[in-house]
Amino acid sequence: MEISISGHSGYAPSGQDIVCAGISTLGQTAAMMFAEMESAGELEIFTSEKSAGKLLLAIKAYKHTKAKAAGIYNFFCTGARLIAGSYPSNVTVDDLSSEAGRKTKINSL
């Protein structure tokens, strides 16, 4: 599974943007939950790369923890889609799922 967030939504100036804050909160919460799973030995792979305006998470769960990881991923995707649905001029959600894995890319416009 991968989650990629990039850009600034442009809904309001940086630091005052509720759209950006919502997506950022979802991403940071998912990152923390996956980091907790990694610390508990529940993930085969977890990487988190964060820089200005970007967050990239890569996750591979063990078979016995796959449902838990998928729950976190689905929670993030649902929240991101809700925000994108309310602010379609500011955020897009691209589901890049394939047989190779589930990937979601969030673009701030």
Phi and psi in degrees as GROMACS dihedral restraints (atoms count N, CA, C in turn):
[ dihedral_restraints ]
;  ai    aj    ak    al  type     phi  dphi    fc
    3     4     5     6     1  -137.3    20    10
    4     5     6     7     1   143.8    20    10
    6     7     8     9     1  -126.8    20    10
    7     8     9    10     1   127.2    20    10
    9    10    11    12     1  -127.3    20    10
   10    11    12    13     1   123.4    20    10
   12    13    14    15     1  -121.9    20    10
   13    14    15    16     1   131.3    20    10
   15    16    17    18     1  -148.7    20    10
   16    17    18    19     1   150.8    20    10
   18    19    20    21     1    93.5    20    10
   19    20    21    22     1  -179.5    20    10
   21    22    23    24     1  -122.3    20    10
   22    23    24    25     1   136.4    20    10
   24    25    26    27     1   -67.6    20    10
   25    26    27    28     1   -27.2    20    10
   27    28    29    30     1    76.7    20    10
   28    29    30    31     1     9.6    20    10
   30    31    32    33     1   -67.7    20    10
   31    32    33    34     1   -36.0    20    10
   33    34    35    36     1  -152.6    20    10
   34    35    36    37     1   169.0    20    10
   36    37    38    39     1   -58.1    20    10
   37    38    39    40     1   151.4    20    10
   39    40    41    42     1   -52.2    20    10
   40    41    42    43     1   135.3    20    10
   42    43    44    45     1    91.9    20    10
   43    44    45    46     1   -13.0    20    10
   45    46    47    48     1  -126.3    20    10
   46    47    48    49     1     7.4    20    10
   48    49    50    51     1   -91.8    20    10
   49    50    51    52     1   107.8    20    10
   51    52    53    54     1   -69.8    20    10
   52    53    54    55     1   -29.1    20    10
   54    55    56    57     1   -68.3    20    10
   55    56    57    58     1   -48.8    20    10
   57    58    59    60     1   -61.3    20    10
   58    59    60    61     1   -42.0    20    10
   60    61    62    63     1   -62.3    20    10
   61    62    63    64     1   -39.8    20    10
   63    64    65    66     1   -64.2    20    10
   64    65    66    67     1   -48.6    20    10
   66    67    68    69     1   -64.5    20    10
   67    68    69    70     1   -42.4    20    10
   69    70    71    72     1   -62.0    20    10
   70    71    72    73     1   -41.7    20    10
   72    73    74    75     1   -63.7    20    10
   73    74    75    76     1   -43.7    20    10
   75    76    77    78     1   -59.9    20    10
   76    77    78    79     1   -46.3    20    10
   78    79    80    81     1   -64.5    20    10
   79    80    81    82     1   -44.1    20    10
   81    82    83    84     1   -68.5    20    10
   82    83    84    85     1   -35.0    20    10
   84    85    86    87     1   -66.5    20    10
   85    86    87    88     1   -45.1    20    10
   87    88    89    90     1   -59.7    20    10
   88    89    90    91     1   -43.9    20    10
   90    91    92    93     1   -59.3    20    10
   91    92    93    94     1   -43.2    20    10
   93    94    95    96     1   -66.1    20    10
   94    95    96    97     1   -41.4    20    10
   96    97    98    99     1   -66.3    20    10
   97    98    99   100     1   -40.0    20    10
   99   100   101   102     1   -67.8    20    10
  100   101   102   103     1   -37.7    20    10
  102   103   104   105     1   -62.8    20    10
  103   104   105   106     1   -37.9    20    10
  105   106   107   108     1   -65.9    20    10
  106   107   108   109     1   -39.4    20    10
  108   109   110   111     1   -63.0    20    10
  109   110   111   112     1   -41.3    20    10
  111   112   113   114     1   -62.8    20    10
  112   113   114   115     1   -44.3    20    10
  114   115   116   117     1   -61.0    20    10
  115   116   117   118     1   -31.0    20    10
  117   118   119   120     1   -85.6    20    10
  118   119   120   121     1     3.3    20    10
  120   121   122   123     1    74.3    20    10
  121   122   123   124     1    24.5    20    10
  123   124   125   126     1   -96.8    20    10
  124   125   126   127     1    -2.8    20    10
  126   127   128   129     1  -122.6    20    10
  127   128   129   130     1   139.4    20    10
  129   130   131   132     1   -74.9    20    10
  130   131   132   133     1   -42.1    20    10
  132   133   134   135     1  -138.1    20    10
  133   134   135   136     1   135.6    20    10
  135   136   137   138     1  -148.7    20    10
  136   137   138   139     1   122.4    20    10
  138   139   140   141     1  -129.0    20    10
  139   140   141   142     1   144.6    20    10
  141   142   143   144     1  -136.4    20    10
  142   143   144   145     1   121.1    20    10
  144   145   146   147     1  -120.2    20    10
  145   146   147   148     1   122.9    20    10
  147   148   149   150     1  -127.6    20    10
  148   149   150   151     1   132.4    20    10
  150   151   152   153     1  -147.2    20    10
  151   152   153   154     1   179.2    20    10
  153   154   155   156     1   -55.3    20    10
  154   155   156   157     1   115.5    20    10
  156   157   158   159     1    76.0    20    10
  157   158   159   160     1     9.9    20    10
  159   160   161   162     1  -141.3    20    10
  160   161   162   163     1   144.9    20    10
  162   163   164   165     1  -145.4    20    10
  163   164   165   166     1   128.2    20    10
  165   166   167   168     1  -128.1    20    10
  166   167   168   169     1   123.7    20    10
  168   169   170   171     1  -119.3    20    10
  169   170   171   172     1   133.8    20    10
  171   172   173   174     1  -125.3    20    10
  172   173   174   175     1   128.0    20    10
  174   175   176   177     1  -134.7    20    10
  175   176   177   178     1   135.2    20    10
  177   178   179   180     1  -136.2    20    10
  178   179   180   181     1   115.0    20    10
  180   181   182   183     1   -91.5    20    10
  181   182   183   184     1   155.6    20    10
  183   184   185   186     1   -71.0    20    10
  184   185   186   187     1   160.8    20    10
  186   187   188   189     1   -55.3    20    10
  187   188   189   190     1   -41.7    20    10
  189   190   191   192     1   -76.5    20    10
  190   191   192   193     1    -9.7    20    10
  192   193   194   195     1  -118.5    20    10
  193   194   195   196     1     7.9    20    10
  195   196   197   198     1   -61.6    20    10
  196   197   198   199     1   -40.3    20    10
  198   199   200   201     1   -64.7    20    10
  199   200   201   202     1   -38.5    20    10
  201   202   203   204     1   -65.4    20    10
  202   203   204   205     1   -46.5    20    10
  204   205   206   207     1   -63.4    20    10
  205   206   207   208     1   -40.5    20    10
  207   208   209   210     1   -64.4    20    10
  208   209   210   211     1   -34.5    20    10
  210   211   212   213     1   -63.0    20    10
  211   212   213   214     1   -42.8    20    10
  213   214   215   216     1   -64.5    20    10
  214   215   216   217     1   -46.8    20    10
  216   217   218   219     1   -59.1    20    10
  217   218   219   220     1   -47.0    20    10
  219   220   221   222     1   -65.6    20    10
  220   221   222   223     1   -37.0    20    10
  222   223   224   225     1   -60.7    20    10
  223   224   225   226     1   -47.0    20    10
  225   226   227   228     1   -58.8    20    10
  226   227   228   229     1   -49.5    20    10
  228   229   230   231     1   -62.5    20    10
  229   230   231   232     1   -40.7    20    10
  231   232   233   234     1   -62.3    20    10
  232   233   234   235     1   -46.8    20    10
  234   235   236   237     1   -62.2    20    10
  235   236   237   238     1   -42.1    20    10
  237   238   239   240     1   -64.5    20    10
  238   239   240   241     1   -40.8    20    10
  240   241   242   243     1   -65.9    20    10
  241   242   243   244     1   -37.6    20    10
  243   244   245   246     1   -62.3    20    10
  244   245   246   247     1   -44.4    20    10
  246   247   248   249     1   -65.2    20    10
  247   248   249   250     1   -45.4    20    10
  249   250   251   252     1   -62.5    20    10
  250   251   252   253     1   -35.0    20    10
  252   253   254   255     1   -67.2    20    10
  253   254   255   256     1   -33.1    20    10
  255   256   257   258     1   -83.1    20    10
  256   257   258   259     1   -25.5    20    10
  258   259   260   261     1  -132.0    20    10
  259   260   261   262     1    61.2    20    10
  261   262   263   264     1   -65.3    20    10
  262   263   264   265     1   -19.4    20    10
  264   265   266   267     1   -81.6    20    10
  265   266   267   268     1    -8.1    20    10
  267   268   269   270     1  -117.5    20    10
  268   269   270   271     1   -23.0    20    10
  270   271   272   273     1  -142.7    20    10
  271   272   273   274     1   139.0    20    10
  273   274   275   276     1  -124.2    20    10
  274   275   276   277     1   149.2    20    10
  276   277   278   279     1  -120.6    20    10
  277   278   279   280     1   120.0    20    10
  279   280   281   282     1  -108.6    20    10
  280   281   282   283     1   118.3    20    10
  282   283   284   285     1   -90.7    20    10
  283   284   285   286     1   112.7    20    10
  285   286   287   288     1  -107.3    20    10
  286   287   288   289     1    30.4    20    10
  288   289   290   291     1   -61.8    20    10
  289   290   291   292     1   143.8    20    10
  291   292   293   294     1  -151.1    20    10
  292   293   294   295     1   179.8    20    10
  294   295   296   297     1   -62.6    20    10
  295   296   297   298     1   -26.6    20    10
  297   298   299   300     1   -74.8    20    10
  298   299   300   301     1   -22.0    20    10
  300   301   302   303     1   160.9    20    10
  301   302   303   304     1   168.8    20    10
  303   304   305   306     1   -97.8    20    10
  304   305   306   307     1   128.8    20    10
  306   307   308   309     1  -136.1    20    10
  307   308   309   310     1   135.6    20    10
  309   310   311   312     1  -128.7    20    10
  310   311   312   313     1   130.2    20    10
  312   313   314   315     1  -118.2    20    10
  313   314   315   316     1   126.0    20    10
  315   316   317   318     1  -105.2    20    10
  316   317   318   319     1   124.5    20    10
  318   319   320   321     1  -117.1    20    10
  319   320   321   322     1   124.6    20    10
  321   322   323   324     1   -90.1    20    10
  322   323   324   325     1   130.8    20    10
